[in-house]
Amino acid sequence: MQRCTDLTERDLKRVRSPELFTTLKMTDCEGDGSVGLTPLELYEKLSAHGDTIRALKTEKADKADIETAVKLLLKLKVDYKKLTGEDYKAGCPPSDTTVPSDNGPASDEGDDLVNPWSVSTSSAKGVDYDKLIVRFGSSKIDQELVDRIEKVSGQRAHHFLRRGIFFSHRDMHQVLDAYENKKSFYLYTGRGPSSEAMHVGHLIPFIFTKWLQDVFDIPLVIQMTDDEKYLWKDLTLEDCHHFAVENAKDIIACGFDVNKTFIFSDLDYIGSSPSFYRNVVKIQKHVTFNQVKGIFGFTDSDCIGKISFPAIQAAPSFSNSFPQIFNDRKDVTCLIPCAIDQDPYFRMTRDVAPRIGYPKPALLHSTFFPALQGAQTKMSASDATSSIFLTDTPKQIKNKVNKYAFSGGKDTIEEHRKYGGNTEVDVSFMYLTFFLEDDEQLEKIRQDYSSGALLTGELKKMLIETLQPIIAEHQEKRKQVTEDMVKQFMTPRKLDFNY
């Protein structure tokens, strides 16, 4: 590891406080303690270190101890200015925290717009996920991690992992380390219910979450953010709650085990769970208005419900929000599979977690499921022509794909035979990467389309024949979901795990 230059080993050994010695050594002599930190994380580190120095002075600690601590403080201030371009000021957090430019309009340089409410790009290929990893500060899911997941789980990696559909992570190696040491973890994902019908893109996190739950045999909590949709959409509370129940039926139809899964509506659960609400309040106390403005782009005209909502989405990341499942344990690590547009919520959560005594949640990020018209934006339930709904008939699926699915083929058959199609922009091929499980078949389709041997109409026919039975099977399973089953999934209770 890199040794520090500002603080020598002799400086450190003069520190009489064991806690301070450990902190200084871990953060600055075994590596650069500010590398990889967001402006907010570095600000909080500076604030905490300032408190340490004041405590040393109050206790009339050894002068050498104080000098050592001050040296580190000065070093952190230099790092803070390099990172933010501003001098550190106590009580003035950085206005742009973890995602300063990621939630605004796309820049002239072609940056993609990615935030929890909107996704767009000027590229027909879709969002540049490599750039997004750099901007968001996450880690790429490489082959080494995929191999390790297979080794630890004892199962072949899901095709979402093999094909890079889940492409980015935070702390997945630490989750696997703990699991290998017989320390369990739990899964948390969610759904914002804005309509009765979900579309096929909404299935992606649930398909993958079910696979994770099956191979690791762990509890799962699913948050239905009906409160969020009421705050953001022109909907009544009653509508939002109704949509939550209807969407829960689609989620249950994915095959989750009722004995291992708790689905909850925010409008129902928060009012009946003191433990959950206490965590919401703890989170709210440690995040300023300035910080949520920087993270989420809120303005002075946004209602206070929006400003406080991120704490509600953060709370399920902590196991003691569910005392009926975890027996008030607060040390069970959470793994969150989600689309990467939800990452701002959990960067905020990861910043807050250690300050309120909880482990940081780990994350697995998926790519976006593109709209039928092209990968410049994701599929949206508010635009019927951009989406294939789970309620669509075989005929509707066929018509939508044939009419709206953006093609990577050439203008004429002759040109297509000669030059081939572009699978990087062709929506039908993109959809097959999500839903066609056979790797060899998918690769043959890619080669045939790229060479011109496969025409656009033939490719669309393959997609239609892939989607129709998947959606028909889902519809049959949903018909079997009764109101009593929904009630059982959504009742707070102990699951089949001992904590």
N, C-alpha and C positions, 0 to 999 in steps of 0.2 A: 504493500500500500504506500501511497505517497506520504512522505513525512512533511510536517509543517515547517515553515521557515520563520514565522513570526514568534512562535513559542518553542523554546528548546525543552528537551527532556528534563534538564535541571530546573527550569522554571516550573514545570509541572510537578516535580517531586517536592518543591517547596510548599505546595498547596497543602494546608493541614486538614481542610475539610474533605473527608473521603468522597462525599457526594460531588463536590465541585471538581475534585481531582478526576473522578470517573467521567464527568461530563466533558471536561476540557480535553481529556485524552481521547475519548471516543469521537468527539466531533472535529478535532483539529489536528491530532497527531497520527490518526490512523486513516486519514483521508481528508479531503476538503469538505468541511461541514456545510458549506453553502452551495456546493455543486448540485444542480438538479432541483433546487428549491424554487418555488414560485415566489413572486414578490411578497405575497401575503405570508407564506411560511417563513421567509427570512425576517419579515417585520415582527412576527410573533416570537421568533427565536431571539431577536434583539431585545424585545420587550421583556422576555423572561430573563435574559442575561442581565439586563439593567436591574431587575428586581433582586437578582443574586448579589450584585455588587452593593446595592443599598443594604441588603441584609448583612453582608460582611462588615460594612462600615458601622452599622448599628451595633453589631456584636463586638466591635473593636478587634477585628481579626488582625492577624499578622500583616504588616505593611507589604511584605513580599507577596502574600496571597492576593491582596487587593490589586497590586500592580499587575500580577499575572492575569487576573480577571479583566482588568481594564485593557490590557493588550489585546485580548481576544475580542472585547467589545469594539475596539477601534478597527480591528481587522474585519469584523462583521459589517461595520458601517461602511467601510470601503467597498466591500462586496455588494452591499445594498445599493450604493450609488451607481456602481457599474451596471447592476441589473435593472434599476428603475430610472436612472438619469436624474434622480432627486436625492437630496440629503435626507437621512433618517430623522424624523421628528416624533418624539413620544406622543402618543395619543392621536396621531394622524396617520391612519393606515393608508396604504397605497390605494388610489382611486381605481386603478386597473389592477385587479388581482391576478387570478390565474388564467383568465381568458380575455385579455384586453381587446384584441381585435377580432376574435373568432366569432363574436355574436353580432357584429355589425354588418353593413353591406359589404359585398365582395369588393375588393380593392381593384385599382387599375392594373395591378400586377397579376390579376387573375386568381386571387385567393377565393376559395370556395366559401360560401355562406353556410355555416353549420351551427345550429343552436337547437334547444329542445322544442322549438315551435316551427322552425323553417329550415329547409335544406335546398340549396340550389348551386349550380355550377354552370359555367359557360361551355364546358367540355362535353362532347357527345359521349365520351368514354365514362363520364361520371366523376364523382369526387376523387381527387388525388389522395389516396389514403396514406401513402408514404409521407406526403407533406403534412397531412393531418396528425400523424403520429408525432412528428417533430413539433408542430404547433401546440398540441395538447400535452406533450411531455410524457406520453405513454411508451410502452415497449412493444416491439413487433413480435407476433407469435411466429417464431421460426421453427425449422424442422426439429431442432433439438428439443424444444418445448413440446411439440406434438409427440415426438418419440417418448418423452418422459411421461406425458399423460397416459399414453398407451401402456407403458411399463407399470406405472403406479396403479392404474385402474384394472389392468389385466384384460383390456378390451381394445379392439381396433378403434382408432380415432374416428369420430363422426365425420361424415363427408363435409360438413360445414367447416371443420378444422382442416381437413386434408386439402380443401380447395381455397382456403384463405377467406371464407365468408366470415368466420370469426378470426380477425386478423391482428388484434391488438389486446394488450393486457396490462394490468397493474398488479404486481405482487403474486402472480400465479405460482411462481416457484416457491414462495414462502408457504402458500396453502398446501402444496404438495409435500414440502418438507414436514409440515405439521402432521399431515395425514399419514406419512410414512412412520411418524413417531406416535401413532395411535391417538392423535388429537383430531377430533371430528371438526367439521365445519358445517355451515348450512347455506342454502341458496335463497336468494331474494331477487325477484323480478316483479314486473308490474304491467299494468295496462291502464291507459287513460280512456275511459269509455265515453265517446262523443256521439255514438250512433248505435242502433240495435245490431247492425250487421258489421262484422269484422271482415277485412279483406285478407287475401292470402299472405301478404307481407307481414301482417300481424302475427301469423303463426310461427314465424322464424324463431324468435326468442323462446317460445314455449316448446317447440320441437326439440331445440337444443337443451333447454333446461330439463326436460323430461329425460333426455339421454344422460345428462350429468347426474340427475337424481338416481337413475337406475344403476349406473355403473359404480357410483360411490356410496349408494344407500344412505342418504342423508335427508334431513328435513328440508322442506321448502315453504316459504311464505310468499304469497302473491298479493301485492297491493293494488286495489282498484281505486284510482285517484278521481273519484266522482266529485270530490270537493274542488279539485283543480279545474275540471271541465266547467263547473258552475262559475268559477272565477274568470275563466278565459273566454268562454263561449256564451252566446245568447241563448241559454237554456235555463229551464227551471230546475230547482233542486230535485223535484220529483222525477223529472226526465233523466237527470244525471244518475240518480240512484237506480232507476229502472234499467238504464243502459248498462250499469255495472252488473246487475243480476243477469241480464241477457248475455253480456260478454263472458261472464263467468261460466255459462253453459257451454260456450264455444271452447273455453280453456279446459274445462272438465272433459270435454269430448276428445281432447288430445291424449287422454289415457292416464292422467295422474291418479295416484293411489290416495284415496281419501284418508287412509291411516297415516300418511306421511306428509300431507299437504294441507296448509291453512290458507284459504283465500279470504281476504277481508276488504270491506268497503270502508274508506276513511270516514264517511258520514255515519257509519254504524259503530265502528270499533273504537275510534279515539274517545268518544264520549263515555265508553264503558271500560276503558283501560287506563287507570291512573299511571301505571308504569310507562305506557307509551307516551302519554301526555307529558309526564315529567321529563322524558328525554327530549321531546319537542322543545320544552321551555329551556332546558340546558343548552341545546343547540342555538336557540334564538338569542340567548344571552351572549354567546361567543361569536356572533356574526353581526357586523354593523350594517347599517343602511348603505353606507358608502361601498362596502364590500359586495353586497348583492347587486348594487347598480353596476359595478364593474364586471361582475361575473355574468349577470343575466340581462344587462341592458335596460333595467327598469328606469322609468322616468318619474318625475314628481307628480304626474297625472295618473299613474297607476294606482289602483286601489290597494289598501294596506294588506288585503288578503293575498294578493300576488306576492308582495314583498315577504310575507311570513311563510308562504307555502314551502319554499325549499327545505325548511326545517322538518316539515311533515314527510317529505319524500326521503329525507336523510334518516329519520328515526328507525325505520325497519332494518337499517344496517347494524344495529346494536341488539344483541341477543336478549338483553333484559327488557326490551320492549314487548317481549312475548313470554311472560313468567309462566304461563300455563304450559309452554313447550320446554323452556330451558331452566325452570325452577330458579328464577332470578339470577342465574349465572350471567355475568357480563363479559366473559372472556372467550366466548365461542366466536370464532372468526366467520365472517360473512363473505360469500362470493356472489357477485352480481353479474349475471349475463344480461347484456342490454345492447341496443344500438348505440353507436358512439355519440349520437346527438344528445344522449342523456348524461354524458360524462361530466358536464359542468356541475350538476347536482352533487356528484360524488367526489369531485375534486374538493369542493367545499366541505363535504362530509369528512374526507380524509384529513383535511387541515384541522378540523374541529376535534376529531376523535381523541388524539392523545391529550388534549387540553381538558377533556372531561373524563379521562381515565378509561377509554375504551380502545380496543384494537381497530386499526384502519381496515375498512372493507377492501377486498380485492375485486378486480373487475375483469370481465372478458367482453370485448367490444365486437359487435358485428358491423358489416357494411350495411348500406341501405338497400331496400328492395325497390328497384326503379319503377317509375310510372310507365304505363304502356307506351306513352308517347316518346319515351327516351329517358336516359339516365341523368339528364340535367336536374331532375328533382325526384323525390321518392314518391311511391304510391300513396295516394291520399283518399281517405274515406269520404271527403267532402266533394270529390270530383268523380262521378260515376264512370266517366269515360276513361279515367286514368287507372281504374281499379277493377280487379276481378274479385268479387265478393264471395264469401263462403256460402251465400244463399243463391248464387247464380245457377241457372239450369245449364245442362250441357250445351244447349243451343246458344244461350247467352255467352258462354265461355268461347264457343267457336266464333261467334260474330265479333266479339270484342277483340280477340286475338287477330282475326283476319283483317278487321277494319282499322284498328288503332295501333297494333304492336309495331314499333319503329323497326325498320329493316336496315340491315347492313349490306344488303344486296345492291347490285348495279341496276341501272335503269332499264336495260333490255336483257333478254335471255342470252343473246350473243355476247354481250359485254360481260355478263356474269360468268358464263362458261369460260371466257378467256381470262378474266382477271380475278374471279372469285369474290366472295363476300367478306365482310369485316365483322368477325365475331365480337370484337371489342366494343362495338356500338350497337349490335343487333340485340334487341330486347328479348326476342324469343330464345336466343341462345343463353342470354343472361339468366332467364327464368329456369332454363333446364339445368344450369349449374346449381340452382337451389333445390330442385325437385327430382332430378334424375339421379338415382343413387349409383348406377353402374359407371365406374370411372372409365372403363375401356370403351363403352358405348359413347359416352360423352366426348372422349378424345377423338373417336372416329367421326362423330358429327362435326366436330371443330375442323378436322382435316378436310372432310368432304366439302364443307361449306366454304372454307378458305380457298380450296382449289377450284371451286366452281362446279364440282360434280353434284352438289346438293343445291337445289334452288330454294329461294325464300319461301315459296308456297309449301314446299315439302318440309322445310324446317318448321314452319308454323303448324303444319299438320302434326308433326311429332310433339310439339308442345301441347297442342290441344288434346292429343291422345294420352299425354302424361298427366295433364291437370284434371281432366274430366273424372277419371276414377278416384283420384285423391280427394277431390271436393265432394263427390258423391258419397264416398265412404265416410267423410267427416260429417256430412248431413245426416247419414243414418245413425252414426254414433251420437250426434246431438239430440236426435229424436228420443233417444233412450235416457237422456238426462232429465230426471224429474225435479219438481220443485223441492221435494224432500231431500234429494241428493245435493242440490245447491245449498239448502239450509245446513246440511251436515258439513259440507266443506267450509261454510262460512261461519260456523259456530266456534267460538274460542274454546279450545279443549287441549288435552294432552295428546300428543302424537305417539307413534310406536317407537319411541327412543327414550333412553334413560340418561338424564343429565343431573 
